[in-house]
Amino acid sequence: MDCPKTPTSVDGVDHLIALLTCVKRMGWNRAFKGDVLYGELKCDNFQLYAEPLHSIRLALQDSKSCVATLTKLRDKLGKKIRTLQRRSNPLILEDGIRRLPDELLARIFEIGHLSTGKCDASLRASHVSSRFRQIALQTPLLWTRINARYTKEQMQTFLSRAGNLGLDVICRFCPRKGNPFLDVVGSLSSRWASLTIMDFSQASMISGAGLTAFPNLKYISQYYAGPKLSEWDMPSLSHHVGRSVSISNQQLSQLTSLEVHFVEDYLDVPSLARAFYQAKNLQDLSLRFINCKPEYTPSLKAEEIPPPHSFSVNSLKITISGDGSVVHDFIQPMNSALAHLSPLEVDISLESTPITCLYDARGEIFPHGSTIKLRIARSCDLLDILARLVRRCDIARSVHFEAPMGYFSAKTLQTCDWSDFSSLRHLRFQNCDGLLEEYVKTIASNLFFDEAEKGIQLLEFVSCKRISEDFLLNLSDDYGERVKWSF
């Protein structure tokens, strides 16, 4: 028979007070021993059970009563906190801005300007208040971004406020006839630090005006696959973004950052490889292949290919989108061509492309780096990929998976050699909705060592739908802070 519920027992406040009293009297560890009760139960529904089950069920009911009250308190306090935060946030922001020194606020404006490619950041800042406007007008960096669509008056105003700083020139649309863009900005080509052009007509317009020498140009963004810019003199160029590798070998050798987006192109893999091999100072390489096909040309000679992992870089990022026809003839040879790189961080995204895009022409798994991030859209055995990675790459310390259709197969769990994972320190699964709790438990038991400094130091789960918080709490009870999660 159920116990009658009084207002006090419904609220559970007495139980919670008793719990806090126990903690205060006994300390954190002793107060949560299994035999400690926090209150007198009004009704014992477990009298038919023999010991020790009877005592265990009583203690469980007692603890759940406290948790229910804590949950209610958390909800009530959470609502109060959110209400107070909504009221206080704008006041805190206003007070904080008022207290900021002008020079620090100017620095914040500069950071905001550098973090976006938009041209109106300076105008937005100057239109907030008279104080903001005064600071913005006295911050030259905010006025260095010149758009070809500006009127002559706007360009001259921006230039007058920019002082002698380098200019960020943006020409996303070809200026109409009579546009003063080159008349105003062309004579300052020695100050161009960054240039964005969208199509061949804009490049031709600039060259046609006799502008081919850019001594301080460090960054060029060229969103067209067309004629080369090799005739331009850019001795300071270090960062190139484009639809093709259309710069000279000398310019390639200067680059520290190269970002190329190939879209529905027929690509000559050996020629691309030779271009990458010329980039002797490269630190960051980002490649995107969308529905690309190979041109069938003679392969690289053995003496042209640098030794595997012989060239250290900071990062390698590759995004691949296309059907399975690109794998054998294009992606895998391209992976082989890039095998000379030894990046600290590898980031590969397979957008509806086969998992075989992770392999090179010899069938070896390609990613190699201290930190490896893989985003995979198709169904795949994540443990099999991980096992191949750590077996092939002994410098891998952190591996991140984002694979909505990823899973662990029972076969791989049985055949896995767990000693191969000894170098791994951080393993993260995000949006991996095919993972099963029983398999996760098996992996954890094999990857965690009793010695805290050995093996996996952090096993992380982010928004994996089939892994419950209760399971992760139990896993955390076993392995402590080495297990983390968020939903």
N, C-alpha and C positions, 0 to 999 in steps of 0.2 A: 504494500500500500504506500502511495506517495505521501511525502510529508506535506502538511499544510504550510503555505507560504505566507509569512508575515512581511510587512514592509521592509524590516531590517534584513531578512534573509533574501528577499528579492534583490535589494541593493548590494548585498554582500560586503558592506562597508566594515562590519565587525570582523569578518574574516581577514580583510586586507589589513586592518589595524593590528590584528593578532599576528599576521605575517611580519609586518614591519617591527613589531615588538620582539618577535623571535630573532630577526636579523640583528637588531640592536643588542640583544642579550647574548646571542650565541655566536655572532659573526657570520660572514657570508657563506662559508663552506658548511659549517655544522647545521645552519638553519635550513639547508636544502637537502639534508640527508633523507633517504626514503621513508624513515619511520617517524618523522616529525609531522605532527598535525598542527594546523594553525587556528582551529576553532572547534567548537563542539557542534557536531552534526545533529540537526533536529530529528533526523530519522535515519536508522541504519537499515538500508535495503539489502545488505549483503550478509545477513546473519546466517543464511543457509550455507555459506561458503566456509570451508575448513581453512585453517591457517597453513601457510602464510598468505593465501589468496585473499582471505577476508581483510587483513590489514592492508594489503597492497591496494585493494579496491577502495577502501576508505581513504587512504592517502591520495589516491588518484582523484577521487571525487573532490576531496578537500583542495587539492592543488588547482583543479579545473575551476572551482568556484572563485578562487583568487584571480585566476587568469581572466575569467569572464568580467570580474569587476575592474581589473586593470584595463581590459579592452574598452569597457565603457568609459572609464576615466580618460584613456588615450583619445578616444573619439571626441569627447567633450572638450578636453584640453586642446586637441588639434583644431577643432572649429574655432575656439577662442583665439588661438595663436594666429590662424589664418586671417581672422577678422582684424586683429591688432596689426598684423603685418600689412594688410591692404591699406589700413589707415596711416601707418607710420612710414611706409616706403617712400611715397612722394615727399614727405616732410624730411626724412633722412637725406634723400637725394638733394633737396633744396638746401638743407643746412650744410651738407658736405661740400657742395659746389661753392657756397658762399664762403666757406672757410679755406678753400683751396687758394694758394698763392697764384698770381697771374702766370708766372713762368711755368708752373706745373700744369695749369689748365691749357696753356699753349702746347705743352708737350703731349697732352692727351689729344688735342686737335690734330697734331702731327701724326700720332699713332693711328687715329681714325682715318686720316687721309691716306696713309700708306697701306692700310688694310683693305681698301676698296679701290676698284678701278674706275669708279664713277667720277664724273667731272664736277658735280655740283656739291661736293662735300664742303668746300670752302664757303660757298654761298649759304648752305644750310646753317653752318656754324655762325655765320655773321648775321643771320636773320633772327636769332633766338632772343637776344636782348642787347641793350646798348653796351654792356660790359663785354659780352661775347664778341660783338662786332669790333670793338676796340682792340681786343686781343687778337682776333682773326686778321685784322688789317696789319697788325704788327708781326705776323708770323709768315715770313716769305714762302715757306715750303707749301702752304695751302694754295698758293696761286701759281704753281709751276706746271700744272696740268692744262695744256692748251689743246682745245678741240677744233678741228678744221671747220666745224659748223658754226663757230662763234662769229659774231659780227666783228668788223674791224675795231670798233670801239671796245668791245669786250676783250679782244686779244690784247689791245694796247693797255687796257686797265690791268689785266692779269700780269702782263709783263712788267708794268711799273711797280707792282706790289711784290713780284718775285725776286727783285734784286738781281744778283748775279748768279743765282743758283742754276743748276742744270734743269733742263726742261723735259717734261713728259709729254710728248707730242702724240696725239690720237687722231687718226684719219680713217674712221670707220666707213665713211661714205665719200665718194669722189666729190670734191667741191664743185659747185655749179660755176658756170662761166661768169667771170667777174668777181669771184670770191677772192678776198684779199689774203687768204691764208699764207701762200708762199711769199707774197710781197712783205708781209709782216714778220713771219717766222723764219722764212728761208735764209735771210741774212744772218740769223742766229744759229745756223746749223752746227757751229762749233760748240754750242751749249746743249745740243740735244743729248740727253742722257738715256732716253727711252723712246721707242717709236712703235706704234701699233698701226698696221695697214691691213686692210681686209681683202683687196683684190689687186690684180695686175695693173689696172688702170692707174691706181694711186701710186704704185711704185714707178710706173712709166712717167707719170706727171712730175714726180720728184726728180727723177733722172733727167727728164727733159728740161727742167729748169737749171740744169748744170750742178745739181746738188748730189755729189757722190762721195764727198769727204766728210766724215763724221768722227772727229778725233776723240770725242768723249762719250760716244754712244755705247752703253753697256748692255742694253736690253733691246731686243727686237722681237716683235710678235707679228708673224706674217701668216695670215689665215687664207692662203691660197696655194695651190700646187701649180706653180708656173715657172717662168723664167728665173734664172739664178740671180742672186744678189752678189755674186762673187766679184763683180766689178766695183762694188762700193768699198771704200776704204774705211774700215772700222777697227782700228788697232786696239780699242779698249773693250771690244765686244766680249762678254762673258756668259750671257744668258740668251738662248734662242728658243722661241716657241713658234711652231709653224705646221703647215700641212705637208712639208717636204724638207729634206735636208738640202737646201739650195744655196749653201755658202761654200766658200773655197776651203781647201785643205788647211791653209794657214789659219783661216778664221775658226775652223773646227778645232784646231790645236789650242786655241785660246780659251775655248768654252769651259766653264765649270758646271753649267747647267744646260741640258738639252731636253726639250719637250716637243714631241712630234705626234700629230694626229693624222693617221692614214685612213682615209674614208673611201671605200670602194675603188681602191687603186690596184693596179698590177705592179707588184713590187719585185725588184731584182735583189734577192737576198744576199748574194755575194757582194754586190756593189754597196748595199747598206752596211754590211759587215765591215767593208774596207773603210767606209766613212766613220763608223764608230771607232775603229782602230786608230784613226787619225786624232781622235779627241784625247790627247795625252794628259790634259789637266782636268778631265771630267770628274765631277763629284756626285752629280744627281742626273739620272737618266729616266725619263718618263715617256712611254710609248703606248699609243692607243691604235689598235687595228680593228676596223669595222668593215666586215664583209670584203676583205682584201683577198686577192688571188696572186699566185706566184707567176713571174716571168721565168721561163725555162732557159737558163743561161748556164754556162760552165761553172762548176763548183770551185770553191776556193782551193788553191794549192796548199799542201800541208805546211810549207814554209811560211805561208801568209798568216796562219792561225796562231795567235799567242797561246801560251800554255794555259790550261784551265785554272781559273781563280787566281790569276797572277797580277790582276790590276785592281787595287783597292779603291772603292768608291763609298760614298755615304749611303746612297739609296738607289734602288732600281724599282720602278713601278711599271707594270704592264697590264693593260686592259684589252681583252680579246672578245669580240662579238662576231659571230658567224656560224655557219653550219659545219658539219663534220668534214666536208670536202677540203677544208683549209689545213687540216691537222698534219697529215703526212708530208705534203708537198711544200708547206709554207711555215706553219708555226713551229713544228719540231726542228726543221733546219735553222730557223731564226733563233730558237733557244740554244742550239749548238753554237751559233755564231756569237751569242752573248755569254758563253760559258767562261770567257776569260775574266769576267767581272767577279769581284769578291766584295759584295756590298755589305754594309752593316745591317741594312734593313731592306727586305724584299717585300713588295706588295703586289700581288697578282689577283686580278679579277677575271673570272670566266663567266661571261654573260650569255647563258644558253649555249655554251660551247662544250664539247666533250671533255671529260676529265683528262684525256690523253694529251691535251694542250699543256699539261704540266711536265711533259717528258721531252727529251731531246731526240735527235735523229737516231741515237744508239739505243733508245729505250730506257735510258737512265732518267730518274726524276731530276728536274732542272733546278728548282729553287735552292739557293745556297746563301746563307747569311746568318748573322747572330739573331736577328729578329725576322721572322717570316710570317706574313699576313696573307691569308688565302680567302677570297670570296668566291664561292662556287654556287651557281644557280641550279645545276642538275643534281640528280641523285648520285650519291657517292659514299663509299666506305671511308669514313674519316680516320679510323684507326689504321687502316691499311696505308693511307697516304702518310700519316704521321710516322708509322714504322719505317716506311721507305725513306722519309726525310731524315730521320735521326740516324739511320743506318748509313746513308750517303753523305750527310753533312754533320760532321762531328763538332762544328762550331755553333750549331743551333742552340740557343739558350731560351728563346721565347717563341712560341708558335700560337698564332691566333687564327681561328676558323670562324667564318660567317657563312653558313650553309644551311638554308631552310630545309633542304631535303637530305641533309647528311645524316648518317647513322653509324653505329658500330655493329659489325657482323659477328655472329657467334663463332664462325670459322676463324676469323682473324684473332679473336680473343684467345682461342685455344692454341693457335700456332705462333703467337707473338713471342719474340725473345725480349723479355723486359729489360735485360741488361743493356740493350741498345739505347735505352732511354736515359742512361745515367747522366748525360751532359745537360739534359733539359731541366730548366728551372721554373719556367712559367708557361702554363697551358690555359688558353682562353677559348671558350665556345660561346658564340653570340648568335642568337636566332637559329640555333640548330634544333629544329623541332622534331627531328626523328630520333633523338637520343632517348634510350630507355634507362630507367633508374637502376635496374639490376645490373646492366652492363657498366654504367658509370661507377657503381660500387666496386665492381671487379677491377676496373682500371685504377681507381683510387687505391685499392689495397695493394696493387702491384707497383704503383708509382711513388707512393709515400714510404719513406724509411723512418725507422725509429730515431735515427740520428737526425736532428733538425736541420743540420747544415748540408745534408746529402739529398740528392734526388729533387723532386718537384718542391719548390718553395711556395708556389701559388697555383691553385687550380680554381679557375674562375668560370662562372656561368652567368650569361646575360640574356634574359628573355628567351629561355629555352622552354617551350610551352609544356612539354611532357615531363618536366622535372619539377616536382612540387617543393614548396618551401619547407614542409615537414621533413621531406627526405634530406634536403640540404642542411637543415638544422641537426638532424641525426648524424650526418656526415661530418659536420663541424664539431659535434661532440667528440667524435673519434679523432679528428685531425686538427682541431683548433683553428687558428687564424690562417692556416694554409688553404682553407676553403672560403671563397667569397662568392657572392651572387647579388644580382639585382634583377628586378622585373620591370 
